[in-house]
Amino acid sequence: MTEMERKVRWDVETIPREAFLEKVRQGKVVRSPASHGGVVHEVLRFLERNAATIDAIADALQIPRKTVINAINHLRHRYNKKIIRYYNPDDRKYYYCLQD
């Protein structure tokens, strides 16, 4: 641990510059030109790993259902992501799945 890491706790939304730049090099952070839209990236990452219902995504990310719907629409229209809604007759629910 460097001297800088000892001075600054990581849980106060502060990361030492060198450690943060390493996260950038590893692709662990997403560059965003605006101050909003972080939820959109969280929903995208969730859909990259799972096909899920709106409620499941909302519960997993601890955000309102309406926010998930808005994020999916944003991904479709602004990011040109192909997210398709499927009906599952086994549980009578609609699932959203990111297509490659």
Backbone torsions as a table, in degrees:
resi	resn	phi	psi	omega
1	MET	NA	131.9	-179.6
2	THR	-79.6	168.4	179.3
3	GLU	-62.5	-37.4	179.6
4	MET	-63.8	-42.3	-179.9
5	GLU	-64.5	-31.9	178.2
6	ARG	-72.1	-33.2	-178.5
7	LYS	-73.7	-35.3	-174.3
8	VAL	-113.1	124.2	176.6
9	ARG	-76.2	141.8	-177.8
10	TRP	-75.2	-19.4	-175.5
11	ASP	-90.8	14.4	177.4
12	VAL	-111.6	30.2	178.6
13	GLU	59.3	32.2	176.0
14	THR	-130.5	128.4	178.1
15	ILE	-124.8	133.2	177.2
16	PRO	-53.8	140.6	-173.9
17	ARG	-54.1	-45.6	-178.0
18	GLU	-62.9	-41.0	178.9
19	ALA	-66.6	-37.9	179.5
20	PHE	-68.2	-41.7	178.2
21	LEU	-62.9	-31.9	175.6
22	GLU	-66.4	-39.1	175.7
23	LYS	-61.5	-38.7	178.2
24	VAL	-63.5	-46.9	-179.8
25	ARG	-61.4	-34.9	-179.3
26	GLN	-82.2	-6.1	-179.7
27	GLY	74.8	24.3	-178.2
28	LYS	-87.8	-9.3	176.5
29	VAL	-122.0	156.2	-177.3
30	VAL	-112.3	127.8	178.9
31	ARG	-74.9	135.0	-178.8
32	SER	-133.7	125.5	-177.5
33	PRO	-76.0	-14.6	-178.1
34	ALA	-120.2	172.1	-177.8
35	SER	-87.2	1.0	178.8
36	HIS	-127.3	173.5	176.9
37	GLY	103.5	3.5	179.2
38	GLY	-61.3	-34.7	180.0
39	VAL	-64.2	-34.9	179.1
40	VAL	-59.1	-43.2	179.5
41	HIS	-68.8	-35.2	177.2
42	GLU	-65.7	-42.5	178.3
43	VAL	-65.2	-41.7	178.1
44	LEU	-60.4	-46.5	179.1
45	ARG	-62.0	-37.7	178.0
46	PHE	-64.3	-43.9	-179.1
47	LEU	-72.5	-21.2	174.7
48	GLU	-68.9	-24.6	-178.5
49	ARG	-102.0	-25.5	-171.2
50	ASN	-141.5	155.0	161.8
51	ALA	-99.9	132.5	-172.5
52	ALA	-153.5	162.6	174.6
53	THR	-81.1	164.0	177.3
54	ILE	-58.1	-44.9	-178.0
55	ASP	-63.9	-38.5	179.4
56	ALA	-65.3	-41.2	178.4
57	ILE	-65.1	-45.0	180.0
58	ALA	-60.7	-43.6	179.0
59	ASP	-65.4	-43.4	-177.7
60	ALA	-65.0	-39.4	-177.4
61	LEU	-93.7	-4.6	179.9
62	GLN	56.1	51.1	177.0
63	ILE	-131.8	160.9	179.6
64	PRO	-65.3	153.0	-179.8
65	ARG	-57.8	-43.2	-179.6
66	LYS	-60.7	-35.8	178.7
67	THR	-65.2	-38.7	178.2
68	VAL	-64.9	-44.5	179.0
69	ILE	-60.4	-45.3	178.4
70	ASN	-62.9	-40.1	179.6
71	ALA	-65.1	-41.8	178.4
72	ILE	-62.8	-44.6	178.0
73	ASN	-63.5	-38.5	177.4
74	HIS	-63.0	-43.7	178.6
75	LEU	-62.9	-38.3	180.0
76	ARG	-67.2	-46.4	-170.4
77	HIS	-92.0	-36.1	-177.9
78	ARG	-93.7	-33.6	-177.4
79	TYR	-102.3	-2.0	179.8
80	ASN	54.6	38.6	176.2
81	LYS	-86.9	139.4	179.3
82	LYS	-93.7	98.4	179.0
83	ILE	-112.9	117.1	-175.2
84	ILE	-109.1	140.5	177.7
85	ARG	-95.8	129.9	179.4
86	TYR	-120.0	146.4	175.2
87	TYR	-98.6	129.7	178.1
88	ASN	-106.8	106.9	-177.7
89	PRO	-67.3	-19.4	179.7
90	ASP	-63.0	-42.2	179.7
91	ASP	-117.3	3.7	177.1
92	ARG	59.1	42.3	-179.9
93	LYS	-129.3	158.4	177.3
94	TYR	-97.9	132.3	-179.4
95	TYR	-114.4	141.7	176.8
96	TYR	-104.7	133.1	-175.8
97	CYS	-134.3	130.1	177.3
98	LEU	-79.9	125.9	178.3
99	GLN	-95.8	147.8	179.0
100	ASP	-74.6	NA	NA
